[in-house]
Amino acid sequence: MCVGTAEDAKNQLFNVHKFKNGVDKGFFREADSEIQAAGVAEFFTNLGAKGDDSLKRNADQVYAYKITPNTKQ
């Protein structure tokens, strides 16, 4: 599993990580704030997920996906 935060999580998933809708498993959601989004990402990285849990300006969305051969980390 890979997790991260972004200002535009949909773009991050599909364009950066090459997530394929209907093929790959994952999600993205809007949090109330950048701090809350980073907290969700930190929760999953503490459980062993790969990714970035750092606090980023305007990154109030969180995404996660199952790593597959066609996705990029």
Residue pairs with C-beta under 8 A, 6 or more apart in sequence:
1 44
1 48
1 49
1 50
1 51
1 64
1 65
1 66
1 67
2 17
2 49
2 50
2 51
2 64
2 65
2 67
2 71
2 73
3 40
3 41
3 44
3 45
3 49
3 50
3 51
3 52
3 53
3 62
3 63
3 64
4 12
4 41
4 51
4 52
4 53
4 62
4 63
4 64
5 34
5 37
5 38
5 40
5 41
5 52
5 53
5 54
5 56
5 59
5 60
5 61
5 62
5 63
6 12
6 56
6 59
6 61
6 63
7 56
7 58
7 59
7 60
7 61
8 61
9 28
9 29
9 30
9 61
9 62
9 63
10 28
12 28
12 63
13 19
13 26
13 28
13 63
13 65
14 21
16 72
17 65
17 71
17 72
17 73
18 70
18 71
18 72
19 26
19 65
19 71
20 70
23 68
23 70
24 65
24 66
24 68
24 70
24 71
25 65
25 66
26 63
26 64
26 65
26 66
27 63
27 64
27 65
28 61
28 62
28 63
28 64
29 61
29 62
29 63
30 60
30 61
31 37
31 40
31 60
31 61
31 62
32 60
33 60
34 55
34 56
34 57
34 58
34 59
34 60
35 55
36 60
37 59
37 60
37 61
37 62
38 53
38 54
38 55
38 56
38 59
40 62
41 51
41 52
41 53
41 62
42 53
44 51
44 53
44 64
45 51
45 52
45 53
49 64
50 67
50 73
51 64
51 73
65 71
67 73
